[in-house]
Amino acid sequence: MFKNLSPGAIGIRCSWVEGLDLAHKAGFEGADVSLEDAKKIADAQGLDAVKELFASRHLKMGGWGLPVNWRGTDAEFYESLARLPAQAQLAAELGCFRTMTWVPPCSNDKPRQENFDFHVKRFRLIAEILKDYGHRLGLEFIGPRTSRAAARYGFVYTMDGMLALCCAIGTGNVGLLLDCWHWYTAQSTLDDLKHLTAEDVVYVHLNDAPKERDVLDQIDNQRCLPGETGVIPLREFLSILKGIGFDGPVTVEPFNQRLRDLAEQDALQAAKVAKESLDKVWVTGD
């Protein structure tokens, strides 16, 4: 595992290269890849120039956001899917083989089976292309009851439910974007984590939960920094992931207003605060 920075996840607004600088200066071990920016630099200066952005800052490559509009109309989906081979090839040439997206936990339009079939069909087409270039796709389930309570139809919102969707996709390169917040709010257990393999986990988000709210009343965009409250057993969470052999990026994503305010005033200090929060709960020996 390595400590990874995604500036937008902690409220920092900056260019991609500025984000790489922040990751290095704050002491992170990795940072995510912006394929759009990487392509511009590669087209102008060559692929080695992009690799040097990471090498010169002693950073590993974390992941890249899935660029396919899989939630859109058929026309929008297939138009964006047609661009995926070139994007996947670029990411592979850079050496970044993890991409991810999140999956809504409910729907007002599609009943459960129809929605399940929809996701399987579209993600299978995506995953088949990604597999040709050696990539793994991480799917994030959304756990809070408050995020789905008002919807007409429920859908996948648990770790096991998302793993079942991954199995149905059937390409062998689809796993979890595992966010401890959603794991906690879906009321999963540490024992549940022990059933995972390293291949099940593509990417990890870390945060903590407010003490004053019951797990059923937690609100998705109101979280805390890792280790801030101790509500989520993060050290045990990370220890299990380490034990199963997960070796990928761990990114702070607290959706915390206090940190956002700090990021507006001092981006580097906000990055350092995020790094320090990871240090508090990190499993030694990595």
C-alpha positions, 0 to 999 in steps of 0.5 A: 500500500502507498499513501496517495494524493488526489487533490480534488478529494480534499478540496484543492483546486489546482492543475495536475502538475501543481497537484504532483508538486503538492504530493511531493512536498507534503510527503505522499508516495503517489498521486493520480494520473490525469489522462487528459493532461498526460496526453497533452504533455506526451503529444508535445514532449513525448511519453518520457516527459510524463513519466519524468513528472513522477520520477523526478518527484519520487511518486508512484502512479495511483489511478485514473478516473474512468473516462467513459460516460457509462451512465449516458444514453446509448449514443453517449456511451458508445461514443465515449467507449470508442475513445477508451482503447487509445486512453487505455493504451496511453495509461498502459504505456505510462504504467498506470493500470488502475481506473475507477468509477462509482455506482449509484446505490438506487434508481428512480427509473430502473427496477433492480434486475433491469438496473443490474443487467444494464450495469453488467452489459456496459461494464463488461464492454468497458472491462473487455477493452481495459483487459486488453491493455492490462488494466483493472477497473474498481467499482465503488459502492455507496453505503449510506442509507440516507443516499438511497432512502428516497429513491423508488428502487434500491440497488447495490450498496454493499461490498458483497453486492458489488462483488456479485456485480463484478462476478457477473461482469465476468471479465476477471479484471473488475474489483472494488474501489473500496471506501472505508466510509461506504464499508462502514455505513453499509454496516460491513465488518472487519471479518467481511474484509478478511474474505477479500483477496488482493485481486478484489481491491483496486483502489482505496479511499480513507476517511472517518465518520462524525461521532454524533450520528448513528451509522444509519443517519450518516450523510455522505458528504459530511465526513472526517479526516482519517483518525479524527474520531475513531468511529471507523476502525482504520488501523484494523481496516488497513491491517487486513488489506495489508494482510491480503496483499493489497499493494495499491493507492490509499487516498484521503477523501474526507469531504470535510468543510474545515479541510476545504476551507484550509485548501482555499487558503493554503493548498500545501498545508491542506495536503500536509494535514491530509498526509498527517491524518494518514500517518496516524492510522497507517500500518507500520512495516509498509 
